[in-house]
């Protein structure tokens, strides 16, 4: 009995999705970029089969949704870090204080202040 090529494609995609999940959980975003071409190729091949209903495809869909949720969380984390870094840069460049009237006043911090030595 010959192996079904459809099952082979689905199994390969399932393996890629499991590896993708592992990379997301470990935070290895670089590894994700190497998986994309193979994943796209397998998805394209499965789409060409025009199989609409199967238990394997339902399982694949579940894994795709799981990985998408992880990707969304990773993107949200990256945006949070970028926002925090921008805030830290702003803090380094400007000193803010509030006056008795409750109004905020900002003072630009000089870059590289020099200490002058006199003999």
C-alpha positions as CSV (number, residue, x, y, z in Angstrom):
1,X,0.0,0.0,0.0
2,X,1.4,3.4,-1.0
3,X,1.3,6.3,1.4
4,X,-1.3,9.0,0.6
5,X,0.5,12.1,-0.7
6,X,-2.3,14.3,0.9
7,X,-1.6,12.8,4.3
8,X,2.2,13.4,3.8
9,X,1.6,17.1,2.9
10,X,-0.7,17.5,5.9
11,X,1.8,15.8,8.2
12,X,4.6,17.9,7.0
13,X,2.6,21.1,7.6
14,X,1.7,19.9,11.0
15,X,5.3,19.4,11.9
16,X,6.2,22.9,10.7
17,X,3.3,24.3,12.8
18,X,4.6,22.5,15.9
19,X,8.1,23.8,15.2
20,X,6.7,27.3,14.8
21,X,4.9,27.0,18.1
22,X,8.1,25.9,19.8
23,X,10.0,28.9,18.3
24,X,7.2,31.3,19.4
25,X,7.2,29.9,23.0
26,X,10.9,30.1,23.2
27,X,10.9,33.6,21.7
28,X,13.2,32.6,18.8
29,X,11.7,34.9,16.2
30,X,14.7,34.5,13.9
31,X,13.9,30.8,13.5
32,X,10.4,31.7,12.4
33,X,11.7,33.5,9.3
34,X,13.4,30.3,8.1
35,X,10.1,28.4,8.4
36,X,8.0,30.7,6.3
37,X,8.9,29.6,2.8
38,X,8.4,25.9,3.6
39,X,5.1,26.6,5.4
40,X,3.8,28.7,2.5
41,X,4.8,26.0,0.0
42,X,2.9,23.3,2.0
43,X,-0.2,25.5,2.5
44,X,-0.2,26.2,-1.3
45,X,0.1,22.5,-2.1
46,X,-2.7,21.6,0.3
47,X,-4.9,24.4,-1.1
48,X,-4.3,22.9,-4.6
49,X,-5.7,19.6,-3.4
50,X,-9.1,21.3,-2.8
51,X,-9.9,19.0,0.1
52,X,-12.6,20.8,2.1
53,X,-13.5,18.5,5.0
54,X,-11.2,16.2,6.9
55,X,-10.2,15.6,10.4
56,X,-6.5,16.4,9.5
57,X,-7.5,19.8,8.2
58,X,-9.6,20.6,11.3
59,X,-6.5,19.7,13.4
60,X,-4.3,21.9,11.2
61,X,-6.8,24.8,11.5
62,X,-6.6,24.5,15.2
63,X,-2.8,24.7,15.2
64,X,-2.8,27.6,12.8
65,X,-5.2,29.5,15.1
66,X,-3.1,28.6,18.2
67,X,0.1,29.9,16.5
68,X,-1.7,33.0,15.3
69,X,-2.7,33.8,18.9
70,X,1.0,33.3,19.9
71,X,2.2,35.5,17.0
72,X,-0.3,38.3,18.1
73,X,1.0,38.1,21.6
74,X,4.6,38.3,20.5
75,X,3.8,41.3,18.3
76,X,2.0,43.0,21.2
77,X,5.0,42.4,23.4
78,X,7.3,43.9,20.8
79,X,5.1,46.9,20.5
80,X,5.1,47.3,24.3
81,X,8.9,47.1,24.4
82,X,9.2,49.6,21.6
83,X,6.9,52.0,23.5
84,X,8.9,51.6,26.7
85,X,12.2,52.2,24.9
86,X,10.7,55.4,23.3
87,X,9.6,56.6,26.7
88,X,13.1,55.9,28.2
89,X,14.7,57.9,25.3
90,X,12.3,60.8,26.0
91,X,13.1,60.7,29.7
92,X,16.8,60.9,29.0
93,X,16.3,63.9,26.7
94,X,13.9,65.9,28.8
95,X,13.3,66.5,32.5
96,X,9.7,67.1,33.5
97,X,8.3,68.5,36.6
98,X,4.9,69.9,37.8
99,X,4.4,73.3,39.3
100,X,2.2,74.4,42.2
101,X,-0.5,75.1,39.6
102,X,-0.4,71.5,38.4
103,X,1.0,72.4,35.0
104,X,3.8,70.3,33.6
105,X,7.1,71.9,32.7
106,X,9.7,70.2,30.6
107,X,13.3,71.1,30.5
108,X,15.6,69.8,27.8
109,X,18.6,67.9,29.2
110,X,21.9,68.8,27.6
111,X,23.6,66.0,25.9
112,X,27.1,65.2,27.0
113,X,27.7,67.7,29.7
114,X,31.4,68.5,30.1
115,X,33.2,68.9,33.3
116,X,35.8,71.6,33.1
117,X,38.9,71.3,35.3
118,X,40.7,74.4,36.4
119,X,44.0,74.5,38.0
